[in-house]
Amino acid sequence: MSVMRKLLNWLHVRDYEDAKLRSATNIVSRYARGNVAVQNGWFLNRSDLDALSASGDRALASLKKHQSA
């Protein structure tokens, strides 16, 4: 990387954003070590988890409905 590019990054706070991204990547890499689900990209965020939970609730209600009929 050129000296001019480093200076511009520093002036525009780009170097800070790059450092944050590197730190986040390092943290995720450390967490993912030995965690096959994360390594394969199988993870859920809060909205995905809520949707999965709601889907499970609907499926259970449907099973109970068909079981009692």
Protein Blocks (a to p, Z undefined) as FASTA:
>chain_A
ZZklmmmmmmnommmmmmmmmmmmmmmmmmmnopaklmnopacdfklmmmmmmmmmmmmm
mmmmmmmZZ
